[in-house]
């Protein structure tokens, strides 16, 4: 699981639709799920669409790892930031991931800790 966060954030940063689709397929099981306050989806196509939607909401922003990473058994938790490259994050979050036996993500539960005021 040591490179899980890096691969996960690379998928969220993939702006090319084909690269994003490939990254999602490599990371998630076919029936994998992603749930956060704004989405509750299942399957590669839906997860890739959620990522594309986040990129549209925050154009030019990048996801970077946060300070926390912890894992045991088939569960990992980690924090992340979203903001301009090298700048202050405008969004921060905390995700919990459950891995399948093959090492891919079975389930991701996302929490938003800091979001911009509307």
C-alpha positions in Angstrom: 0.0 0.0 0.0 3.0 2.3 0.1 2.4 3.8 -3.3 -1.5 3.7 -3.0 -1.8 7.4 -2.3 0.5 8.4 -5.1 -1.3 6.3 -7.7 -4.7 7.5 -6.3 -3.8 11.1 -6.6 -2.3 10.6 -10.1 -5.7 9.3 -11.1 -7.4 12.4 -9.7 -4.8 14.6 -11.5 -5.1 12.8 -14.9 -6.6 15.4 -17.2 -6.5 13.3 -20.4 -9.7 11.2 -20.5 -7.9 8.1 -21.7 -5.2 8.3 -19.1 -7.8 8.9 -16.4 -9.9 5.9 -17.5 -6.7 3.7 -17.5 -5.7 5.0 -14.1 -9.2 4.3 -12.6 -9.2 0.8 -14.2 -5.8 0.0 -12.8 -6.8 1.3 -9.3 -10.3 0.1 -8.7 -12.0 -3.2 -9.0 -14.7 -3.4 -11.7 -17.4 -3.0 -9.0 -15.4 -0.5 -6.9 -17.2 2.4 -5.3 -16.5 6.0 -4.4 -18.6 7.9 -1.9 -18.1 11.5 -0.6 -20.6 14.3 0.3 -21.1 15.1 -3.4 -21.0 11.6 -5.0 -22.0 8.0 -4.5 -20.9 6.0 -7.5 -19.9 2.5 -8.6 -17.8 1.2 -11.5 -14.9 2.6 -13.5 -16.9 4.9 -15.8 -18.8 6.6 -13.0 -15.6 7.0 -10.9 -13.8 8.6 -13.9 -16.8 10.9 -14.4 -16.6 12.1 -10.7 -12.9 12.8 -11.2 -13.6 14.7 -14.4 -16.3 16.7 -12.6 -13.9 17.7 -9.8 -11.4 18.9 -12.4 -14.2 21.0 -14.1 -15.1 22.5 -10.7 -11.4 23.3 -9.9 -9.7 23.9 -13.2 -5.9 24.0 -13.1 -5.8 22.7 -9.5 -3.8 19.7 -8.5 -4.2 17.0 -5.8 -1.3 16.5 -3.5 -0.8 14.2 -0.5 -1.6 15.5 2.9 0.2 14.8 6.2 -1.6 11.7 7.3 -1.2 8.1 5.9 -2.0 5.1 7.9 -2.8 1.5 7.0 -3.5 -1.9 8.4 -5.0 -5.1 7.0 -6.8 -4.1 3.9 -7.7 -0.6 5.0 -5.9 2.7 4.5 -6.6 6.3 5.5 -4.9 9.4 4.2 -5.3 13.1 3.8 -5.0 15.1 0.6 -5.0 18.8 -0.6 -6.4 20.4 -3.7 -5.0 23.7 -4.9 -2.7 25.5 -7.3 0.6 23.8 -7.9 2.9 25.0 -5.0 0.2 27.1 -3.5 -2.2 27.0 -0.5 -4.9 24.3 -0.8 -8.4 25.5 -1.4 -9.9 22.1 -0.5 -8.5 19.5 2.0 -9.9 16.0 2.6 -9.6 12.7 4.3 -10.2 9.4 2.5 -10.6 5.9 3.8 -9.9 3.1 1.3 -10.7 -0.6 1.4 -8.5 -2.9 -0.7 -9.6 -6.0 -2.5 -7.5 -9.2 -2.4 -5.8 -8.2 -5.7 -4.6 -4.9 -4.2 -7.0 -2.7 -6.1 -9.5 -0.4 -4.4 -12.8 -1.9 -3.6 -14.3 1.1 -1.8 -13.2 4.7 -1.1 -15.0 6.9 1.5 -14.1 10.6 1.1 -14.6 13.4 3.6 -14.2 17.1 2.9 -12.5 18.9 5.7 -12.0 22.3 4.1 -14.1 23.6 1.2 -14.3 27.1 -0.3 -17.2 29.4 0.8 -19.8 29.8 -1.9 
